[in-house]
């Protein structure tokens, strides 16, 4: 159990709990005595959220009548008794590992929508379209709801070269500053600069953190980016330069003096601008990174922001790139990977 201190110095005890559904059946009560760990991981840049369940199996139940079926579904919630639980989503069992001694069963699951069709390689060309239209087409193809605002970005031609639909879409989206994530029923587009403008969901003081590491660098942190492409139809060279607009501070340069040069298709200035912005952000977003471990906190999921206090120059707002929520017999913990670039480091 986890102990916290409330206003006025009154101590309270939080009891970590989980619920697990197998298909349409709640198996929490049956499975709880055998669970040694359950983890849930999500990332703004991964294809899918994942869960992992480790079970003690000295009685051999899981290799006999309780052996799980690959392709069956699991639905997981984690958190504290009496509080709103973190909905981790619905997953397909895609891997089962059995080992001994001691007798252990590991069950891994991926989000239900990451189907065989989504992981099948395809080759296809797209002409005179937009990023939103391609995303909508792929979402409809796989029965997913497209979520997130996508700017009107023209694409004269792009080719999917023996890639899965999701890998192709992630590659294309990243060129314009977006990330793509697949959940149980949705294809989620997130604009990274927009995520960094959100309000923090939680403030964490240094005393809240059990362990932390930070990295700060200007290696491959560029001052500006330039995109240029020869438009064959209009017989003109499309050029756009995006400056980071960061000035040196008393603590040193926010960026190097280098220019990032990109040769990429850009049918108009709008597309060139989006690609230059995305390329610069992609390199500079990891100027400062960190990993924090603490008592379990359901609000800390990928794509949310936090406010750090008590860390000196590293205090301030950070974006959560990845989170892992882990339930064990010792309690509930959360580990997050965070980042920020020159635009948010001060």
Buried (B, 14 or more C-beta within 10 A) or exposed (E): EBEEEEEEEEEEEBEBBBBBBBEEEEBBEEBEEBBBBBBBBBBBBBBBBBBBBBBBBEEEBBBEEBEBEEEEBBBBBBBBEEEEBBBBBBBBBBEBEEEEEEBBBBBBBBBBBBBEEBBEEBEEEBEEBBBBBBBBBBBEEBEBEBBBEBBEBBBBEBEBEEBBBBBBBBBBBBBBBBBBBBBBBBBBBBBBBEBBEEEBBEEBEBEBBEEBEBEEEBEEBBBBBBBBBEBEEEEEEBEBBBBBEBEEEEEEBBBBEBEBBBEBBBBBEBBBBBBBBBBBBBBBBBBBBBBBBBBBBBBBBBBBBBBBEEBEEBEBBBBBBBBBBBBBEEBBBBBBBBBBBBBBBE
